[in-house]
Amino acid sequence: MSLEIGTRTVDGVVVVDLSGRLTMGDAVQSMRETIRGLADAGNVRFVLNLKNVGYIDSSGLGELVATYTTIRNRQGDVKLLHLTAKAKDLLQMTKLLTVFDAYDDESQAVAAAKG
């Protein structure tokens, strides 16, 4: 199963709906191109909806960090939404939950991303 990416804007924040597996190769490349394209167009407030992401490998994790770094360097923000139990465990093990803000409610995530 590959990664499907949908984007929508909610109250000035780009919500990126991800579905599938965030893994090395085409999936990570697609996410990178999507986020970079949106950032190059001037968007700097993002919520990454991971509700339908079944698996994240080390490359996927690296891309989440790269996305965070890229957007923060542009004075923006990235919030995570609807982490699955597996994704939450992975982020806890790697101590990345201390870097990312994660939410279970979209309106709270959007409000936080707006700053």
FIKOLZA-1660 file (N, C-alpha, C; in steps of 0.1 Angstrom, whole numbers, plus 5000, padded with zeros to 4 digits):
% residues 115
   i   px   py   pz ch aa at
   1 5008 4988 5000  A  M  N
   1 5000 5000 5000  A  M CA
   1 5009 5012 5000  A  M  C
   2 5007 5021 4991  A  S  N
   2 5015 5033 4990  A  S CA
   2 5008 5044 4998  A  S  C
   3 5015 5056 4998  A  L  N
   3 5010 5067 5006  A  L CA
   3 5001 5076 4998  A  L  C
   4 4989 5079 5003  A  E  N
   4 4980 5088 4996  A  E CA
   4 4980 5101 5004  A  E  C
   5 4981 5112 4997  A  I  N
   5 4982 5125 5003  A  I CA
   5 4971 5135 4999  A  I  C
   6 4964 5140 5008  A  G  N
   6 4954 5150 5005  A  G CA
   6 4957 5163 5013  A  G  C
   7 4954 5174 5007  A  T  N
   7 4956 5187 5015  A  T CA
   7 4943 5195 5015  A  T  C
   8 4941 5202 5025  A  R  N
   8 4930 5211 5026  A  R CA
   8 4934 5222 5036  A  R  C
   9 4928 5234 5034  A  T  N
   9 4931 5245 5043  A  T CA
   9 4919 5247 5053  A  T  C
  10 4923 5248 5066  A  V  N
  10 4913 5250 5076  A  V CA
  10 4918 5262 5084  A  V  C
  11 4911 5273 5083  A  D  N
  11 4913 5285 5091  A  D CA
  11 4928 5290 5089  A  D  C
  12 4933 5289 5076  A  G  N
  12 4946 5294 5073  A  G CA
  12 4957 5284 5076  A  G  C
  13 4954 5272 5080  A  V  N
  13 4964 5262 5083  A  V CA
  13 4962 5251 5073  A  V  C
  14 4973 5246 5067  A  V  N
  14 4972 5235 5058  A  V CA
  14 4972 5222 5065  A  V  C
  15 4961 5214 5063  A  V  N
  15 4959 5201 5069  A  V CA
  15 4963 5191 5059  A  V  C
  16 4973 5183 5061  A  V  N
  16 4978 5173 5052  A  V CA
  16 4973 5159 5057  A  V  C
  17 4964 5154 5050  A  D  N
  17 4958 5140 5053  A  D CA
  17 4966 5130 5047  A  D  C
  18 4973 5121 5055  A  L  N
  18 4981 5111 5050  A  L CA
  18 4974 5097 5052  A  L  C
  19 4975 5088 5042  A  S  N
  19 4969 5075 5043  A  S CA
  19 4978 5065 5037  A  S  C
  20 4981 5054 5044  A  G  N
  20 4989 5044 5039  A  G CA
  20 5001 5041 5047  A  G  C
  21 5013 5039 5041  A  R  N
  21 5025 5036 5048  A  R CA
  21 5035 5047 5044  A  R  C
  22 5041 5053 5055  A  L  N
  22 5051 5064 5053  A  L CA
  22 5065 5057 5054  A  L  C
  23 5069 5052 5042  A  T  N
  23 5081 5044 5041  A  T CA
  23 5091 5050 5031  A  T  C
  24 5103 5044 5031  A  M  N
  24 5114 5048 5022  A  M CA
  24 5109 5047 5008  A  M  C
  25 5114 5056 4999  A  G  N
  25 5111 5055 4985  A  G CA
  25 5100 5065 4981  A  G  C
  26 5091 5061 4973  A  D  N
  26 5081 5070 4967  A  D CA
  26 5072 5077 4978  A  D  C
  27 5069 5070 4989  A  A  N
  27 5060 5076 4999  A  A CA
  27 5067 5088 5005  A  A  C
  28 5079 5086 5009  A  V  N
  28 5086 5098 5016  A  V CA
  28 5089 5109 5005  A  V  C
  29 5092 5105 4993  A  Q  N
  29 5095 5115 4983  A  Q CA
  29 5082 5123 4980  A  Q  C
  30 5070 5116 4979  A  S  N
  30 5058 5123 4977  A  S CA
  30 5055 5133 4988  A  S  C
  31 5057 5129 5000  A  M  N
  31 5054 5138 5011  A  M CA
  31 5063 5150 5011  A  M  C
  32 5076 5147 5008  A  R  N
  32 5086 5158 5008  A  R CA
  32 5082 5168 4997  A  R  C
  33 5079 5163 4985  A  E  N
  33 5075 5172 4974  A  E CA
  33 5062 5180 4977  A  E  C
  34 5053 5174 4983  A  T  N
  34 5040 5180 4987  A  T CA
  34 5043 5192 4997  A  T  C
  35 5050 5188 5008  A  I  N
  35 5052 5198 5018  A  I CA
  35 5061 5210 5013  A  I  C
  36 5071 5206 5006  A  R  N
  36 5080 5217 5000  A  R CA
  36 5073 5226 4990  A  R  C
  37 5064 5220 4982  A  G  N
  37 5057 5228 4973  A  G CA
  37 5047 5238 4980  A  G  C
  38 5041 5233 4990  A  L  N
  38 5032 5241 4998  A  L CA
  38 5040 5252 5005  A  L  C
  39 5051 5249 5011  A  A  N
  39 5060 5258 5018  A  A CA
  39 5065 5269 5008  A  A  C
  40 5069 5264 4996  A  D  N
  40 5074 5274 4986  A  D CA
  40 5063 5283 4982  A  D  C
  41 5051 5279 4983  A  A  N
  41 5039 5288 4979  A  A CA
  41 5036 5298 4990  A  A  C
  42 5043 5297 5002  A  G  N
  42 5041 5306 5013  A  G CA
  42 5034 5301 5025  A  G  C
  43 5031 5288 5024  A  N  N
  43 5024 5282 5036  A  N CA
  43 5034 5278 5047  A  N  C
  44 5032 5282 5059  A  V  N
  44 5041 5278 5070  A  V CA
  44 5034 5273 5082  A  V  C
  45 5021 5270 5081  A  R  N
  45 5014 5264 5093  A  R CA
  45 5008 5251 5088  A  R  C
  46 5012 5240 5094  A  F  N
  46 5008 5227 5090  A  F CA
  46 5003 5218 5101  A  F  C
  47 4993 5210 5098  A  V  N
  47 4989 5199 5107  A  V CA
  47 4990 5187 5098  A  V  C
  48 4997 5177 5103  A  L  N
  48 4999 5164 5096  A  L CA
  48 4989 5154 5103  A  L  C
  49 4979 5150 5095  A  N  N
  49 4969 5141 5100  A  N CA
  49 4974 5126 5097  A  N  C
  50 4978 5119 5108  A  L  N
  50 4984 5106 5106  A  L CA
  50 4974 5095 5110  A  L  C
  51 4961 5098 5110  A  K  N
  51 4951 5089 5115  A  K CA
  51 4951 5076 5106  A  K  C
  52 4953 5077 5093  A  N  N
  52 4952 5065 5085  A  N CA
  52 4966 5060 5080  A  N  C
  53 4976 5064 5087  A  V  N
  53 4990 5059 5084  A  V CA
  53 4992 5046 5093  A  V  C
  54 4993 5035 5086  A  G  N
  54 4995 5022 5093  A  G CA
  54 5009 5019 5097  A  G  C
  55 5019 5025 5091  A  Y  N
  55 5032 5021 5094  A  Y CA
  55 5042 5033 5090  A  Y  C
  56 5051 5035 5099  A  I  N
  56 5062 5045 5096  A  I CA
  56 5075 5039 5098  A  I  C
  57 5084 5039 5088  A  D  N
  57 5097 5033 5090  A  D CA
  57 5107 5044 5093  A  D  C
  58 5120 5041 5094  A  S  N
  58 5130 5051 5098  A  S CA
  58 5131 5063 5088  A  S  C
  59 5129 5060 5075  A  S  N
  59 5129 5071 5065  A  S CA
  59 5117 5080 5067  A  S  C
  60 5105 5074 5070  A  G  N
  60 5093 5082 5072  A  G CA
  60 5095 5090 5085  A  G  C
  61 5101 5085 5095  A  L  N
  61 5104 5093 5107  A  L CA
  61 5113 5104 5104  A  L  C
  62 5123 5101 5096  A  G  N
  62 5133 5111 5092  A  G CA
  62 5126 5122 5084  A  G  C
  63 5116 5119 5076  A  E  N
  63 5109 5129 5068  A  E CA
  63 5100 5138 5077  A  E  C
  64 5095 5132 5087  A  L  N
  64 5087 5140 5097  A  L CA
  64 5096 5150 5103  A  L  C
  65 5108 5146 5107  A  V  N
  65 5118 5155 5113  A  V CA
  65 5122 5166 5103  A  V  C
  66 5125 5162 5091  A  A  N
  66 5129 5171 5080  A  A CA
  66 5118 5181 5077  A  A  C
  67 5106 5177 5077  A  T  N
  67 5095 5186 5075  A  T CA
  67 5094 5196 5086  A  T  C
  68 5095 5191 5099  A  Y  N
  68 5095 5200 5110  A  Y CA
  68 5106 5211 5109  A  Y  C
  69 5118 5206 5106  A  T  N
  69 5130 5215 5106  A  T CA
  69 5128 5225 5094  A  T  C
  70 5124 5221 5083  A  T  N
  70 5122 5230 5071  A  T CA
  70 5112 5241 5075  A  T  C
  71 5100 5237 5080  A  I  N
  71 5090 5246 5083  A  I CA
  71 5094 5256 5095  A  I  C
  72 5100 5250 5105  A  R  N
  72 5104 5259 5116  A  R CA
  72 5115 5269 5111  A  R  C
  73 5123 5265 5102  A  N  N
  73 5133 5274 5097  A  N CA
  73 5127 5286 5089  A  N  C
  74 5114 5284 5085  A  R  N
  74 5107 5294 5078  A  R CA
  74 5097 5301 5087  A  R  C
  75 5100 5300 5100  A  Q  N
  75 5092 5306 5111  A  Q CA
  75 5078 5301 5111  A  Q  C
  76 5076 5289 5107  A  G  N
  76 5063 5282 5107  A  G CA
  76 5062 5272 5118  A  G  C
  77 5051 5264 5117  A  D  N
  77 5049 5254 5128  A  D CA
  77 5043 5241 5121  A  D  C
  78 5045 5230 5128  A  V  N
  78 5040 5217 5123  A  V CA
  78 5034 5210 5136  A  V  C
  79 5022 5206 5135  A  K  N
  79 5015 5198 5145  A  K CA
  79 5011 5185 5140  A  K  C
  80 5011 5175 5148  A  L  N
  80 5007 5161 5144  A  L CA
  80 4993 5159 5150  A  L  C
  81 4985 5152 5142  A  L  N
  81 4971 5149 5145  A  L CA
  81 4968 5134 5144  A  L  C
  82 4960 5129 5153  A  H  N
  82 4955 5115 5153  A  H CA
  82 4966 5105 5152  A  H  C
  83 4976 5105 5161  A  L  N
  83 4986 5095 5161  A  L CA
  83 4980 5081 5164  A  L  C
  84 4984 5071 5156  A  T  N
  84 4980 5058 5159  A  T CA
  84 4988 5053 5171  A  T  C
  85 4984 5042 5178  A  A  N
  85 4991 5037 5189  A  A CA
  85 5006 5034 5185  A  A  C
  86 5007 5028 5173  A  K  N
  86 5021 5024 5169  A  K CA
  86 5029 5037 5166  A  K  C
  87 5023 5047 5160  A  A  N
  87 5031 5059 5157  A  A CA
  87 5035 5066 5170  A  A  C
  88 5025 5066 5180  A  K  N
  88 5028 5073 5193  A  K CA
  88 5039 5065 5200  A  K  C
  89 5039 5052 5200  A  D  N
  89 5050 5044 5206  A  D CA
  89 5063 5047 5199  A  D  C
  90 5063 5048 5186  A  L  N
  90 5076 5051 5179  A  L CA
  90 5081 5064 5183  A  L  C
  91 5072 5074 5183  A  L  N
  91 5077 5088 5187  A  L CA
  91 5081 5089 5201  A  L  C
  92 5075 5081 5210  A  Q  N
  92 5080 5081 5224  A  Q CA
  92 5094 5074 5225  A  Q  C
  93 5095 5063 5218  A  M  N
  93 5108 5056 5219  A  M CA
  93 5120 5064 5214  A  M  C
  94 5117 5072 5203  A  T  N
  94 5127 5080 5197  A  T CA
  94 5128 5094 5204  A  T  C
  95 5120 5096 5214  A  K  N
  95 5120 5109 5221  A  K CA
  95 5115 5121 5213  A  K  C
  96 5109 5118 5201  A  L  N
  96 5104 5128 5193  A  L CA
  96 5091 5135 5197  A  L  C
  97 5084 5128 5207  A  L  N
  97 5072 5134 5213  A  L CA
  97 5076 5147 5221  A  L  C
  98 5089 5148 5224  A  T  N
  98 5093 5160 5231  A  T CA
  98 5095 5172 5221  A  T  C
  99 5096 5168 5208  A  V  N
  99 5098 5178 5198  A  V CA
  99 5084 5182 5191  A  V  C
 100 5077 5172 5188  A  F  N
 100 5064 5174 5181  A  F CA
 100 5053 5176 5192  A  F  C
 101 5043 5185 5188  A  D  N
 101 5031 5186 5196  A  D CA
 101 5021 5177 5188  A  D  C
 102 5014 5168 5196  A  A  N
 102 5005 5159 5190  A  A CA
 102 4991 5161 5196  A  A  C
 103 4981 5160 5188  A  Y  N
 103 4967 5163 5192  A  Y CA
 103 4958 5152 5187  A  Y  C
 104 4947 5150 5194  A  D  N
 104 4936 5141 5190  A  D CA
 104 4924 5148 5185  A  D  C
 105 4924 5162 5185  A  D  N
 105 4913 5170 5181  A  D CA
 105 4918 5180 5170  A  D  C
 106 4912 5179 5158  A  E  N
 106 4916 5187 5147  A  E CA
 106 4915 5202 5150  A  E  C
 107 4905 5207 5156  A  S  N
 107 4903 5221 5159  A  S CA
 107 4914 5226 5169  A  S  C
 108 4918 5218 5178  A  Q  N
 108 4928 5221 5188  A  Q CA
 108 4942 5222 5180  A  Q  C
 109 4944 5212 5171  A  A  N
 109 4957 5212 5164  A  A CA
 109 4958 5224 5155  A  A  C
 110 4947 5228 5148  A  V  N
 110 4947 5239 5139  A  V CA
 110 4949 5252 5147  A  V  C
 111 4942 5253 5159  A  A  N
 111 4944 5265 5167  A  A CA
 111 4959 5266 5172  A  A  C
 112 4965 5255 5176  A  A  N
 112 4978 5256 5180  A  A CA
 112 4988 5259 5169  A  A  C
 113 4985 5254 5157  A  A  N
 113 4994 5257 5146  A  A CA
 113 4994 5272 5142  A  A  C
 114 4982 5278 5144  A  K  N
 114 4981 5292 5141  A  K CA
 114 4989 5301 5150  A  K  C
 115 4992 5295 5162  A  G  N
 115 5001 5303 5171  A  G CA
 115 4993 5312 5179  A  G  C
% end
